[in-house]
């Protein structure tokens, strides 16, 4: 049988092995074998050996896909509010990579500058954010994260911790008086909900009749009661006010306006 050119035999053996996905060193082996056994019969044997080796190779394994960030957290919902906290629940993403943790964020309503409130494990899809201010509105959102990064945040929900009545005003005292006014000062409540403003009540004589009410414009803790009668004793009390109503009043005190000065005539 006629022999092929050694170079052609090498090319045929090498190319056949590469087409069978054999590694380069094995392709070179079959190229060399084809160059040696360069008759048609020898080449057929070379190709048969290459096919046998390729058939014995394990199938190629699929390449692992890179980890994706989780998809968007779904159905974020406010489930409860307390005077200082808000409880949330949500549904896991239905797209993207596996969740490793959830990041819960909050900010003052409309501020759009979010801080991290807490993180939860992937099996936990609810949490309670504590330490909030009663009566203040907050925005909340939740994102899922894994080693690839942070997924897109959920839709924002807004909630307001329950408003409770202010606690009692303390240390009510009179600090100044004129013929028709008395100036009071006091300490803000240290318990209960936040104070929006105060109601200041007075009556005379002390312990009798109905109180007359005045209101401060804001949460200031000093107020001048005007329109009083000179040289008269009055009873006072002060209470904090917010959207829940009027809180517990302070202890009552009494204070008097001054006398009208009488000009002395010349002797």
FINUTI-707858 format. One record per residue (C-alpha): residue number from 1; residue in one letter; chain; x, z, y. Coordinates in steps of 0.25 Angstrom, whole numbers. Layout:
! FINUTI-707858
num: NUM residuo: A cadena: A px: X pz: Z py: Y
...
//
This chain:
! FINUTI-707858
num: 1 residuo: X cadena: A px: 0 pz: 0 py: 0
num: 2 residuo: X cadena: A px: 5 pz: -3 py: 14
num: 3 residuo: X cadena: A px: 11 pz: 9 py: 22
num: 4 residuo: X cadena: A px: 6 pz: 12 py: 36
num: 5 residuo: X cadena: A px: 15 pz: 14 py: 47
num: 6 residuo: X cadena: A px: 20 pz: 29 py: 47
num: 7 residuo: X cadena: A px: 16 pz: 31 py: 62
num: 8 residuo: X cadena: A px: 2 pz: 26 py: 59
num: 9 residuo: X cadena: A px: 1 pz: 35 py: 46
num: 10 residuo: X cadena: A px: 5 pz: 47 py: 55
num: 11 residuo: X cadena: A px: -6 pz: 43 py: 65
num: 12 residuo: X cadena: A px: -17 pz: 41 py: 55
num: 13 residuo: X cadena: A px: -14 pz: 54 py: 48
num: 14 residuo: X cadena: A px: -12 pz: 62 py: 61
num: 15 residuo: X cadena: A px: -25 pz: 56 py: 67
num: 16 residuo: X cadena: A px: -33 pz: 59 py: 55
num: 17 residuo: X cadena: A px: -29 pz: 73 py: 54
num: 18 residuo: X cadena: A px: -32 pz: 76 py: 69
num: 19 residuo: X cadena: A px: -46 pz: 69 py: 67
num: 20 residuo: X cadena: A px: -48 pz: 79 py: 56
num: 21 residuo: X cadena: A px: -45 pz: 90 py: 66
num: 22 residuo: X cadena: A px: -33 pz: 95 py: 58
num: 23 residuo: X cadena: A px: -23 pz: 102 py: 67
num: 24 residuo: X cadena: A px: -11 pz: 94 py: 74
num: 25 residuo: X cadena: A px: -1 pz: 99 py: 64
num: 26 residuo: X cadena: A px: -9 pz: 94 py: 52
num: 27 residuo: X cadena: A px: -12 pz: 81 py: 59
num: 28 residuo: X cadena: A px: 3 pz: 79 py: 60
num: 29 residuo: X cadena: A px: 4 pz: 82 py: 46
num: 30 residuo: X cadena: A px: -6 pz: 71 py: 42
num: 31 residuo: X cadena: A px: 1 pz: 62 py: 52
num: 32 residuo: X cadena: A px: 14 pz: 64 py: 45
num: 33 residuo: X cadena: A px: 7 pz: 62 py: 31
num: 34 residuo: X cadena: A px: 1 pz: 49 py: 35
num: 35 residuo: X cadena: A px: 14 pz: 44 py: 40
num: 36 residuo: X cadena: A px: 20 pz: 47 py: 26
num: 37 residuo: X cadena: A px: 9 pz: 42 py: 18
num: 38 residuo: X cadena: A px: 6 pz: 30 py: 26
num: 39 residuo: X cadena: A px: 0 pz: 21 py: 16
num: 40 residuo: X cadena: A px: -15 pz: 20 py: 16
num: 41 residuo: X cadena: A px: -16 pz: 29 py: 3
num: 42 residuo: X cadena: A px: -7 pz: 39 py: 10
num: 43 residuo: X cadena: A px: -15 pz: 39 py: 23
num: 44 residuo: X cadena: A px: -28 pz: 41 py: 15
num: 45 residuo: X cadena: A px: -21 pz: 53 py: 8
num: 46 residuo: X cadena: A px: -17 pz: 59 py: 21
num: 47 residuo: X cadena: A px: -31 pz: 58 py: 27
num: 48 residuo: X cadena: A px: -37 pz: 64 py: 15
num: 49 residuo: X cadena: A px: -28 pz: 76 py: 16
num: 50 residuo: X cadena: A px: -31 pz: 77 py: 31
num: 51 residuo: X cadena: A px: -46 pz: 77 py: 28
num: 52 residuo: X cadena: A px: -44 pz: 87 py: 17
num: 53 residuo: X cadena: A px: -37 pz: 97 py: 26
num: 54 residuo: X cadena: A px: -47 pz: 95 py: 37
num: 55 residuo: X cadena: A px: -58 pz: 98 py: 28
num: 56 residuo: X cadena: A px: -52 pz: 111 py: 24
num: 57 residuo: X cadena: A px: -50 pz: 115 py: 38
num: 58 residuo: X cadena: A px: -61 pz: 126 py: 43
num: 59 residuo: X cadena: A px: -71 pz: 120 py: 53
num: 60 residuo: X cadena: A px: -67 pz: 122 py: 67
num: 61 residuo: X cadena: A px: -73 pz: 134 py: 74
num: 62 residuo: X cadena: A px: -82 pz: 133 py: 86
num: 63 residuo: X cadena: A px: -75 pz: 138 py: 99
num: 64 residuo: X cadena: A px: -80 pz: 151 py: 104
num: 65 residuo: X cadena: A px: -89 pz: 149 py: 117
num: 66 residuo: X cadena: A px: -84 pz: 156 py: 130
num: 67 residuo: X cadena: A px: -92 pz: 169 py: 133
num: 68 residuo: X cadena: A px: -102 pz: 166 py: 144
num: 69 residuo: X cadena: A px: -107 pz: 176 py: 154
num: 70 residuo: X cadena: A px: -121 pz: 181 py: 151
num: 71 residuo: X cadena: A px: -134 pz: 175 py: 157
num: 72 residuo: X cadena: A px: -143 pz: 181 py: 167
num: 73 residuo: X cadena: A px: -150 pz: 194 py: 164
num: 74 residuo: X cadena: A px: -165 pz: 192 py: 163
num: 75 residuo: X cadena: A px: -177 pz: 200 py: 167
num: 76 residuo: X cadena: A px: -171 pz: 211 py: 175
num: 77 residuo: X cadena: A px: -182 pz: 221 py: 178
num: 78 residuo: X cadena: A px: -184 pz: 235 py: 185
num: 79 residuo: X cadena: A px: -190 pz: 244 py: 174
num: 80 residuo: X cadena: A px: -190 pz: 258 py: 182
num: 81 residuo: X cadena: A px: -186 pz: 264 py: 195
num: 82 residuo: X cadena: A px: -183 pz: 279 py: 198
num: 83 residuo: X cadena: A px: -180 pz: 286 py: 212
num: 84 residuo: X cadena: A px: -165 pz: 282 py: 210
num: 85 residuo: X cadena: A px: -165 pz: 271 py: 199
num: 86 residuo: X cadena: A px: -170 pz: 258 py: 194
num: 87 residuo: X cadena: A px: -171 pz: 254 py: 179
num: 88 residuo: X cadena: A px: -169 pz: 239 py: 175
num: 89 residuo: X cadena: A px: -170 pz: 231 py: 163
num: 90 residuo: X cadena: A px: -166 pz: 216 py: 160
num: 91 residuo: X cadena: A px: -165 pz: 206 py: 149
num: 92 residuo: X cadena: A px: -152 pz: 200 py: 143
num: 93 residuo: X cadena: A px: -148 pz: 186 py: 147
num: 94 residuo: X cadena: A px: -152 pz: 175 py: 138
num: 95 residuo: X cadena: A px: -140 pz: 166 py: 141
num: 96 residuo: X cadena: A px: -125 pz: 167 py: 143
num: 97 residuo: X cadena: A px: -115 pz: 176 py: 135
num: 98 residuo: X cadena: A px: -118 pz: 189 py: 128
num: 99 residuo: X cadena: A px: -120 pz: 201 py: 138
num: 100 residuo: X cadena: A px: -109 pz: 212 py: 138
num: 101 residuo: X cadena: A px: -115 pz: 220 py: 149
num: 102 residuo: X cadena: A px: -126 pz: 220 py: 160
num: 103 residuo: X cadena: A px: -122 pz: 223 py: 174
num: 104 residuo: X cadena: A px: -133 pz: 229 py: 183
num: 105 residuo: X cadena: A px: -132 pz: 228 py: 198
num: 106 residuo: X cadena: A px: -140 pz: 233 py: 210
num: 107 residuo: X cadena: A px: -140 pz: 233 py: 225
num: 108 residuo: X cadena: A px: -149 pz: 236 py: 237
num: 109 residuo: X cadena: A px: -160 pz: 227 py: 237
num: 110 residuo: X cadena: A px: -156 pz: 214 py: 244
num: 111 residuo: X cadena: A px: -142 pz: 218 py: 246
num: 112 residuo: X cadena: A px: -137 pz: 208 py: 235
num: 113 residuo: X cadena: A px: -124 pz: 216 py: 233
num: 114 residuo: X cadena: A px: -125 pz: 221 py: 219
num: 115 residuo: X cadena: A px: -118 pz: 233 py: 213
num: 116 residuo: X cadena: A px: -116 pz: 236 py: 198
num: 117 residuo: X cadena: A px: -126 pz: 247 py: 194
num: 118 residuo: X cadena: A px: -123 pz: 248 py: 179
num: 119 residuo: X cadena: A px: -119 pz: 240 py: 167
num: 120 residuo: X cadena: A px: -126 pz: 240 py: 153
num: 121 residuo: X cadena: A px: -122 pz: 235 py: 139
num: 122 residuo: X cadena: A px: -128 pz: 222 py: 134
num: 123 residuo: X cadena: A px: -139 pz: 229 py: 126
num: 124 residuo: X cadena: A px: -144 pz: 236 py: 138
num: 125 residuo: X cadena: A px: -154 pz: 229 py: 147
num: 126 residuo: X cadena: A px: -159 pz: 240 py: 156
num: 127 residuo: X cadena: A px: -153 pz: 250 py: 165
num: 128 residuo: X cadena: A px: -156 pz: 260 py: 176
num: 129 residuo: X cadena: A px: -149 pz: 260 py: 190
num: 130 residuo: X cadena: A px: -148 pz: 274 py: 195
num: 131 residuo: X cadena: A px: -143 pz: 280 py: 209
num: 132 residuo: X cadena: A px: -152 pz: 271 py: 217
num: 133 residuo: X cadena: A px: -159 pz: 275 py: 230
num: 134 residuo: X cadena: A px: -174 pz: 278 py: 229
num: 135 residuo: X cadena: A px: -182 pz: 268 py: 237
num: 136 residuo: X cadena: A px: -171 pz: 258 py: 239
num: 137 residuo: X cadena: A px: -172 pz: 244 py: 233
num: 138 residuo: X cadena: A px: -162 pz: 238 py: 224
num: 139 residuo: X cadena: A px: -159 pz: 225 py: 218
num: 140 residuo: X cadena: A px: -154 pz: 224 py: 203
num: 141 residuo: X cadena: A px: -148 pz: 214 py: 194
num: 142 residuo: X cadena: A px: -141 pz: 213 py: 180
num: 143 residuo: X cadena: A px: -131 pz: 204 py: 175
num: 144 residuo: X cadena: A px: -125 pz: 202 py: 161
num: 145 residuo: X cadena: A px: -110 pz: 202 py: 158
num: 146 residuo: X cadena: A px: -100 pz: 199 py: 147
num: 147 residuo: X cadena: A px: -85 pz: 196 py: 146
num: 148 residuo: X cadena: A px: -88 pz: 182 py: 153
num: 149 residuo: X cadena: A px: -93 pz: 188 py: 165
num: 150 residuo: X cadena: A px: -106 pz: 192 py: 172
num: 151 residuo: X cadena: A px: -119 pz: 184 py: 170
num: 152 residuo: X cadena: A px: -129 pz: 181 py: 182
num: 153 residuo: X cadena: A px: -137 pz: 192 py: 187
num: 154 residuo: X cadena: A px: -151 pz: 194 py: 184
num: 155 residuo: X cadena: A px: -162 pz: 193 py: 194
num: 156 residuo: X cadena: A px: -162 pz: 204 py: 204
num: 157 residuo: X cadena: A px: -173 pz: 215 py: 203
num: 158 residuo: X cadena: A px: -176 pz: 225 py: 214
num: 159 residuo: X cadena: A px: -181 pz: 239 py: 212
num: 160 residuo: X cadena: A px: -182 pz: 252 py: 221
num: 161 residuo: X cadena: A px: -180 pz: 266 py: 215
num: 162 residuo: X cadena: A px: -192 pz: 274 py: 216
num: 163 residuo: X cadena: A px: -194 pz: 281 py: 230
num: 164 residuo: X cadena: A px: -196 pz: 296 py: 229
num: 165 residuo: X cadena: A px: -200 pz: 306 py: 240
num: 166 residuo: X cadena: A px: -189 pz: 312 py: 248
num: 167 residuo: X cadena: A px: -184 pz: 326 py: 245
num: 168 residuo: X cadena: A px: -186 pz: 337 py: 254
num: 169 residuo: X cadena: A px: -180 pz: 337 py: 268
num: 170 residuo: X cadena: A px: -170 pz: 349 py: 270
num: 171 residuo: X cadena: A px: -164 pz: 357 py: 281
num: 172 residuo: X cadena: A px: -175 pz: 354 py: 292
num: 173 residuo: X cadena: A px: -171 pz: 361 py: 305
num: 174 residuo: X cadena: A px: -174 pz: 360 py: 320
num: 175 residuo: X cadena: A px: -162 pz: 356 py: 328
num: 176 residuo: X cadena: A px: -168 pz: 355 py: 342
num: 177 residuo: X cadena: A px: -180 pz: 357 py: 350
num: 178 residuo: X cadena: A px: -186 pz: 354 py: 364
num: 179 residuo: X cadena: A px: -199 pz: 357 py: 371
num: 180 residuo: X cadena: A px: -206 pz: 346 py: 363
num: 181 residuo: X cadena: A px: -197 pz: 343 py: 351
num: 182 residuo: X cadena: A px: -190 pz: 348 py: 339
num: 183 residuo: X cadena: A px: -178 pz: 341 py: 332
num: 184 residuo: X cadena: A px: -177 pz: 343 py: 317
num: 185 residuo: X cadena: A px: -166 pz: 339 py: 307
num: 186 residuo: X cadena: A px: -166 pz: 340 py: 292
num: 187 residuo: X cadena: A px: -158 pz: 335 py: 279
num: 188 residuo: X cadena: A px: -163 pz: 323 py: 271
num: 189 residuo: X cadena: A px: -168 pz: 325 py: 257
num: 190 residuo: X cadena: A px: -158 pz: 326 py: 246
num: 191 residuo: X cadena: A px: -168 pz: 322 py: 235
num: 192 residuo: X cadena: A px: -179 pz: 312 py: 233
num: 193 residuo: X cadena: A px: -180 pz: 298 py: 239
num: 194 residuo: X cadena: A px: -174 pz: 293 py: 252
num: 195 residuo: X cadena: A px: -180 pz: 297 py: 265
num: 196 residuo: X cadena: A px: -185 pz: 286 py: 274
num: 197 residuo: X cadena: A px: -189 pz: 295 py: 285
num: 198 residuo: X cadena: A px: -194 pz: 309 py: 288
num: 199 residuo: X cadena: A px: -207 pz: 315 py: 292
num: 200 residuo: X cadena: A px: -206 pz: 327 py: 301
num: 201 residuo: X cadena: A px: -218 pz: 336 py: 303
num: 202 residuo: X cadena: A px: -221 pz: 347 py: 312
num: 203 residuo: X cadena: A px: -232 pz: 357 py: 316
num: 204 residuo: X cadena: A px: -235 pz: 369 py: 324
num: 205 residuo: X cadena: A px: -237 pz: 380 py: 323
num: 206 residuo: X cadena: A px: -229 pz: 381 py: 310
num: 207 residuo: X cadena: A px: -237 pz: 382 py: 297
num: 208 residuo: X cadena: A px: -250 pz: 377 py: 304
num: 209 residuo: X cadena: A px: -257 pz: 364 py: 306
num: 210 residuo: X cadena: A px: -253 pz: 350 py: 301
num: 211 residuo: X cadena: A px: -239 pz: 344 py: 302
num: 212 residuo: X cadena: A px: -236 pz: 333 py: 312
num: 213 residuo: X cadena: A px: -227 pz: 322 py: 307
num: 214 residuo: X cadena: A px: -216 pz: 314 py: 313
num: 215 residuo: X cadena: A px: -207 pz: 304 py: 306
num: 216 residuo: X cadena: A px: -192 pz: 300 py: 307
num: 217 residuo: X cadena: A px: -189 pz: 285 py: 308
num: 218 residuo: X cadena: A px: -179 pz: 286 py: 297
num: 219 residuo: X cadena: A px: -172 pz: 296 py: 288
num: 220 residuo: X cadena: A px: -165 pz: 303 py: 300
num: 221 residuo: X cadena: A px: -165 pz: 318 py: 298
num: 222 residuo: X cadena: A px: -167 pz: 323 py: 313
num: 223 residuo: X cadena: A px: -180 pz: 322 py: 320
num: 224 residuo: X cadena: A px: -186 pz: 326 py: 334
num: 225 residuo: X cadena: A px: -200 pz: 331 py: 333
num: 226 residuo: X cadena: A px: -206 pz: 328 py: 347
num: 227 residuo: X cadena: A px: -219 pz: 331 py: 354
num: 228 residuo: X cadena: A px: -219 pz: 346 py: 351
num: 229 residuo: X cadena: A px: -224 pz: 357 py: 360
num: 230 residuo: X cadena: A px: -214 pz: 366 py: 367
num: 231 residuo: X cadena: A px: -211 pz: 380 py: 362
num: 232 residuo: X cadena: A px: -219 pz: 378 py: 349
num: 233 residuo: X cadena: A px: -215 pz: 381 py: 335
num: 234 residuo: X cadena: A px: -216 pz: 369 py: 325
num: 235 residuo: X cadena: A px: -215 pz: 368 py: 310
num: 236 residuo: X cadena: A px: -207 pz: 356 py: 304
num: 237 residuo: X cadena: A px: -205 pz: 349 py: 291
num: 238 residuo: X cadena: A px: -198 pz: 336 py: 287
num: 239 residuo: X cadena: A px: -200 pz: 327 py: 275
num: 240 residuo: X cadena: A px: -193 pz: 314 py: 270
num: 241 residuo: X cadena: A px: -201 pz: 301 py: 269
num: 242 residuo: X cadena: A px: -199 pz: 288 py: 260
num: 243 residuo: X cadena: A px: -207 pz: 278 py: 254
num: 244 residuo: X cadena: A px: -212 pz: 287 py: 243
num: 245 residuo: X cadena: A px: -218 pz: 297 py: 254
num: 246 residuo: X cadena: A px: -214 pz: 310 py: 261
num: 247 residuo: X cadena: A px: -205 pz: 319 py: 254
num: 248 residuo: X cadena: A px: -205 pz: 334 py: 253
num: 249 residuo: X cadena: A px: -204 pz: 341 py: 267
num: 250 residuo: X cadena: A px: -193 pz: 350 py: 272
num: 251 residuo: X cadena: A px: -195 pz: 365 py: 274
num: 252 residuo: X cadena: A px: -202 pz: 368 py: 286
num: 253 residuo: X cadena: A px: -196 pz: 373 py: 299
num: 254 residuo: X cadena: A px: -201 pz: 378 py: 312
num: 255 residuo: X cadena: A px: -195 pz: 375 py: 326
num: 256 residuo: X cadena: A px: -199 pz: 376 py: 340
num: 257 residuo: X cadena: A px: -199 pz: 368 py: 353
num: 258 residuo: X cadena: A px: -193 pz: 374 py: 365
num: 259 residuo: X cadena: A px: -200 pz: 380 py: 377
num: 260 residuo: X cadena: A px: -203 pz: 372 py: 390
num: 261 residuo: X cadena: A px: -193 pz: 378 py: 400
num: 262 residuo: X cadena: A px: -200 pz: 384 py: 412
num: 263 residuo: X cadena: A px: -193 pz: 382 py: 425
num: 264 residuo: X cadena: A px: -191 pz: 396 py: 433
num: 265 residuo: X cadena: A px: -195 pz: 396 py: 447
num: 266 residuo: X cadena: A px: -186 pz: 401 py: 458
num: 267 residuo: X cadena: A px: -188 pz: 416 py: 461
//
